[in-house]
Amino acid sequence: MNKLTKILASLVAVGLSMSLVGCDQTISKSEKTSVGSDGTVKSEEKTVTRSPDGTVTKKEETKKTTPDKP
């Protein structure tokens, strides 16, 4: 019985440690794409994440693609 208790305690400890060390959690994410009259495509992406230690990070990414002119 003592051996079973030690095994179960070890499994619980491993499970708790894995749950505390996690990945970043995405709080919000938005994407917006627009096409101009000249065919230019503009994409904006905004992401807010929270790390396991409570730090909040905001990331904004903008891409602009222009079509090739013949």
C-alpha positions, 0 to 999 in steps of 0.5 A, spaced: 500 500 500 505 504 501 508 503 494 502 505 491 501 511 495 508 513 493 506 512 485 500 516 486 503 522 489 509 522 484 503 522 478 500 528 481 506 532 482 508 531 475 501 533 473 501 539 477 508 541 474 505 540 467 499 544 468 503 550 471 508 550 466 504 552 460 504 556 453 502 563 452 494 564 452 491 568 447 486 573 450 484 576 443 486 576 436 483 580 430 485 580 423 483 585 417 484 585 410 482 590 405 483 591 397 485 598 394 482 600 388 489 599 385 489 592 387 494 593 393 492 588 399 493 590 406 493 585 412 493 587 419 493 582 425 493 584 432 494 579 438 494 579 445 497 574 449 498 572 456 504 568 459 504 563 465 507 569 469 502 574 468 505 578 463 501 581 457 504 582 450 500 586 445 503 584 437 501 588 431 503 586 424 501 589 418 503 587 411 502 590 404 502 587 398 502 590 391 500 587 384 506 586 379 505 591 373 506 589 366 
